[in-house]
Structures are given as C-alpha cells and as structure tokens.
Amino acid sequence: MKLTPVKIRGKRGNSKAWRPPDPSRVIKKRTAAMAEDEASVSSIGDQDASRRTKRQKSRNAGAPIERLPNEILERIAVLSENLNFMRSSVRIGLRLSNASFRLELMISAFGPTWDQWFGITIEDVDVLESQGRFWPSVRIKERTKERVQGRPILQSDLLACPWADINFILQAQQVWYRQDGKRRAYQQTLGWWFLEKFDRIQQEYGGPVAPLRRFEVADDISSYFETDWESFLVSFGANIDQYALSRRFSKPDPDKPGVGYVDVHPRVKIPHTILGGPPDWDKAKLLFWLIRGGASLHPDQTYELTSAGFDQIMIKGRSKNADDRFLAAVMLYLFTALGVFHRQWPSFLMPDKQREFEDTTKGIDLFAAHITDLGPSLGWGPPRTMDGIDPSIAHNKYIVLGPAN
C-alpha cells in the first residue's frame, strides 16, 4: 500500500522555467478593460440623457391651450372679454403681457364707445336728424346707459389694472383714432367746466364768447386732454371763491360739471384705488378723465370706500407742501362732482367733515402754486393775466378762460 502524499505549505515542486508574457493575452486584457469602462460610461451617459429628457418633458408639459400660437391666444383673450383668462396660467399671462396686445385689448373694450360718441359732448348726444343740429338733452345719463355701446365690465377690469394709467389710455385712444376715427369732428370743451347750463347754450349759439370749437381732424388726443386738464386747474383756482367747495357738500349743482364726453360706458366702475387709496396727480388726472368721460359712482362703491379715500386726501391736505394741498383740493372737488358726499355719506357726519374740509382748503394760494406755471403752457401772456382779465375777477361765470390773441 502506497503512502498518501501530503501537500505542505511552502513546499513546492520544481518551478517551471521562466517564459516572457504572451503579447496577445496582454492586448486582450487591455481591450476587455477598456470595453468595460466604456460600457459603464455609456450607461451613466444614458442615465443623464434620460434624466435630461424627463426634465425637458416636464418643462414643456402644459395644457394644450398653452401651446397655441400667440395670435390665437390673443384672439381668445379679446373674445372672452375676461381678464381672468390671462390670470389662469403663468405662461399665458407672460405671453399676453406685451404692450401691443394691451393696446389692442383696450381698444376692443373702449372702441365701440369711442366709435359711437367720439368728439361729441355729453349734452349734445341727442341729435334731431330733421334739423341736423345738436340740442341739450334731458336725463341724458339715464337714457345713454341703454344706448351707449361698449363693454362696461371689461372697461372696468382694464381700468383697475396697475398698468392702465391715463397716459396708456390716451395712447390707446390715439391708436384707435388713427385706425378708425380719422376725419371725425372733435368738439372741445375748453372753459366749460364752470359754466351754467344756460350760459353754455347761449355761448354756443352766438354768445359773447364761444369756447366751443370744432376741429375737423383731432391729430393729438393727448394734447386736447391736457388742454382741458390745465384749463380745469386754472378755472378751479380762479373760481374757488365763487364755487365754494363747502357748498357742494350739502347741495351740489346737478348741472356742473355736466360738460364732457362719452369716453366710457355709463356703467363703468371707477377703480377702488382712486376712490379709496392715497391720491397722486396721475390718479387725479385719471379721475378727471373718467368724470369728463361720463363715469359715475357704482352702486357697490359705498361710504366705507370713499371715507377711506377722504382720510387719505386729508393727509395730503394737512401737508405744508403747497402742491400736496392743491392736490387735496382738486381731489375733493372731483369727489363732490361725483356726488360722493351728498349721495353716500350719512348726514350726521357732514358738519364735522365740512369743517375739516374748509380748514384744509382755507388759505391755499392756488395761483402761486399752479396757475403761474400753467398760464404760459396754455398760450396766455403774463402768468397772472388771462386775456387781459385780472385773476381776482376771473371767477365771473360769463368769463371763459381762453388763449391769448
């Protein structure tokens, strides 16, 4: 019986003779390693690519309506007559936020109203076709509500937008005029704000002074508005004694200010930021344009809203700055023109508010504050002289402020 061989660690048999490595085997190993590395890199790249694709898909994902061309989206927004369409999606809102589309939207809302009544004073809306003349109408605002074309809800929503200031509105009206309003007569109401109704009729038909002027072509809408605005400021300063604002608290004159245009639908809502927010000159100009254009208080604009606005105006009225005090007086007058105080406010509040009102407007040097600067811009001679009329007597209701000869 043979013995079983036992292997002992460290005990080896005869070592084989050394041979150089086989080059082919080395190349195979290197090729296999490189292939393995490339496979791992490609797998990582595929994962990154798949992740990138997923991100792109998620970024491009959206409702089908969001992928429509801008032209179709703009058409939908105009026909919907609802600004909530642009607020329904961030993407839609961004794509419809350019100035050109806003102008188009503004024209679509106000264009029918302008096309119907552009350049015609609100007192001349009724036309007797048999005689071809304009005549003052009775209860025109009540009847006009049913006859004026336009989109009052869309107009109100647009006016409430922060970008819809007076300059943008006048720009939209200018664009509309160039497109659709050429060769339209424009009846300017310079100096009529403080005239009695009878005096306006007399001055239109052969009176001593004729402030009403017809323009065959209204080339610059903004210039005509600025003329009316500056004329209003001058007339307001010159007539502040005769047309005491305190009297308008209790018994406003229904015929003043009755001259204006039908630039807005009678059912349009004045923005709450104007009636209840802190005043500034841009808001004052917009409120003047709205009143001049036929706007009035909306039923849901209550005492609480206008009372907050009155308090904000009084803050300006107590300021030591002459410009702020003049702004407060102008805003309060525009409030009275809207009928804020006699239509909305409780009667028991009026005495205290009236005293506060009078204390605010007392001693305002309106001529020194503004008329000196506005006179030359209206074409008048010396700052304190208007057509040779002493400003101290310019409150006479038969004197119409006009450009110098």
Secondary structure as UniProt FT lines:
FT   TURN            9..10
FT   HELIX           23..60
FT   HELIX           64..67
FT   HELIX           70..80
FT   HELIX           84..87
FT   HELIX           90..95
FT   HELIX           99..117
FT   TURN            118..119
FT   HELIX           122..124
FT   STRAND          127..128
FT   TURN            129..132
FT   STRAND          133..134
FT   HELIX           140..147
FT   HELIX           152..159
FT   TURN            162..163
FT   HELIX           166..180
FT   TURN            182..183
FT   STRAND          186..188
FT   TURN            190..191
FT   TURN            193..194
FT   HELIX           197..204
FT   TURN            205..206
FT   STRAND          213..215
FT   HELIX           221..238
FT   TURN            239..243
FT   HELIX           245..250
FT   TURN            254..257
FT   TURN            266..267
FT   HELIX           272..276
FT   HELIX           281..292
FT   TURN            293..294
FT   TURN            299..300
FT   HELIX           303..317
FT   HELIX           322..338
FT   HELIX           340..344
FT   HELIX           347..349
FT   HELIX           350..361
FT   TURN            362..363
FT   HELIX           367..371
FT   HELIX           372..377
FT   TURN            378..379
FT   TURN            383..384
FT   TURN            387..388
FT   HELIX           391..393
FT   TURN            394..395
FT   TURN            397..398
//
